[in-house]
Amino acid sequence: MSKFRDGRTVNDKGHLEIAGLDTIDLANKYGTPLFIYNISTVRENIKMFKDALKNYPKNSEVSYASKAFSSVAMYQIIEQEDISIDVVSGGELYIAKQAGFPGERINFHGNNKSRSELIDALDYGIGHFIVDNFHELDMLKALTAERKQTAKVLIRVTPGVDADTHKYILTGNVDSKFGFDLESGQAEDAVRMAQEAEYLQLDGLHMHIGSQIFESDSYILAMTQILKYVKEWHTQFGFNLSIFNIGGGFGIQHIPNGEVTSSKNQLEEIGQSLIALFEEYDLPYPELWIEPGRSIVGEAGTTIYDVGSQKVLPDVRHYISVDGGMADNIRPAFYDAEYDAKLANRMNDKPVNTVSIAGKACESGDMLIWDLPLPEIKADDKLAVFNTGDYSFAMASNYNRLTKPAVVFVEDGKDFLAIRRETPEDFMRFENNLPEDFR
Ligand code: LLP
């Protein structure tokens, strides 16, 4: 048995194994496309973040941004690891509740929370509302006063920093739909309003500069911008920053691409700079909170597809089609995201062709991987696409009425069906026949 990488090995049959399980057996048992999550990797990533925060002189909190991948069982794993979660909708909150996730460790995000979502969250006694805008602030103020129930809040501020990432996943720049702008005075107004509201407990600020960020400078720049204002507000009207939530966004590599800074180093650098900044501004250290999503689940996920048709255009391209694609992983089509893949049933075979992996949706843009070196391929081979744990299943759709894949968790030689595969019959739960008066 030879070691491949990150909990993945190749067995004597030349099959890819994850957590000691043959992925071909798993594909036969659960069907394809199949998402396999190596839960040990999830646990290791959480531990890595906790360790990286250990040297920070005040309390810290890791809050898993569950939009990257949520399921009842995943919330239960997160709870076992004793960290918090972020939810961004009534739907995520509902699943977290179904998982029995403790309310006080749930933080609620979103730029357009509805009144009923706020009520649900208040009913469940969630930890913090990350307040994004005046509409939400007004609603929350009114609701908490009506209910005579105190809600803990952080104000989300937009630091005005352009981080180096894809524009669709950039959030900390001035022209962003998220958060209160600092420069125009909106953030200050929000802080004052929250501070004055009888039933709001303002604990601090939140920022999130974007996603898939590998350097630390943008975080440090954003924190510096914010702290200038914090100092001013502290002097002017006694604002205390008890919690500073610096968001998520720590980058991961979906393809092997040489050395990059690990999230651990990135976070340690950020923590050190934050300490220096608080000393410079002569402010007490706040609690440091982070919200990683991708970096907790991304590398834990592998997708197994069944290979079907091929189209060979001499001197142009060799297309290999698989039984999924943009419906289970929109990231290549949407963000030009790149992935690496191998034949799960013939891991030791040497690449002989450069092929491009096409999805099965009726859409030319449904391509998963361009120009991938692979061995000679035949129908029914199984293709393993690596590092698909972040925002793939989470963004899955039923485009072309494709059914969402099953999700299996594996750990220490055990497997468990976390989310069952959809079937076309599931669609009928939403469908009605045309009534008489429409005929
Ligand atoms: N906190 C906030 C407020 C966020 O908006 C996000 C992600 C995170 C934390 C977690 O970021 P992460 O650590 O996962 O990078 N669908 C896109 C990513 C969208 C990210 C949205 N917000 C993708 O597939 O790349």
Boltz pocket constraint, residues with backbone or C-beta under 6 A from the ligand:
constraints:
  - pocket:
      binder: B
      contacts: [[A, 65], [A, 68], [A, 109], [A, 168], [A, 169], [A, 171], [A, 208], [A, 210], [A, 211], [A, 212], [A, 247], [A, 248], [A, 249], [A, 250], [A, 291], [A, 292], [A, 293], [A, 294], [A, 295], [A, 331], [A, 335], [A, 390], [A, 391], [A, 395]]
      max_distance: 6.0
